Amino acid sequence: MKSPIAEHCNGFEPAGKEGFKVSVRIEDGPAIEMEYLGMVKYDAQDYGIFFPCGIIEGDSGELLIMRLVDDGGEGEDDFTFQTLDDPQLTREVYEVFKEHTSDKYDFMD
């Protein structure tokens, strides 16, 4: 049975290379090394899925989901990621990720 959010979902694109790491800075905080797991396309938007590397104080092991936005440049790499302020949207994107990767990852909800 298809989930109710599947009608908004165009799929999941896994990272091209496993273990691909990026440095993510949330607002004015320190840069955090994250593993890029892939991109979810949901409701005509793209969302990057990231997992923190190493030990971060207070880390719960949760994924970081961020919206990919065009930063107005003309190049192919002119984009940034923005954190999500909407818990419901975050949950919906997470559910799409789970549906597409449940055979690869163990999820603890």
LINNORGI-V970029 format. One record per backbone hydrogen bond with DSSP energy under -1.0 kcal/mol. CO is the residue of the C=O (numbers start at 1). NH is the residue of the N-H. Records with the same first field share a line. If there is no record, write none. Layout:
BEGIN
CO=NH  NH
END
This chain:
BEGIN
3=6
5=8
6=9
8=43
11=41
13=39
17=20
20=36
22=34
24=32
26=29
32=24
33=53
34=22
35=51
37=15
38=49
39=13
40=47
41=10
42=45
45=42
46=68
47=40
48=66
49=37  38
50=64
51=35
56=59
64=50
66=48
67=82
69=80
75=78
77=79
78=71
80=69
82=67
86=90
87=91
88=92
89=93
90=94
91=95
92=96
93=97
94=98
95=99
96=100
97=101
98=102
101=104  105
END
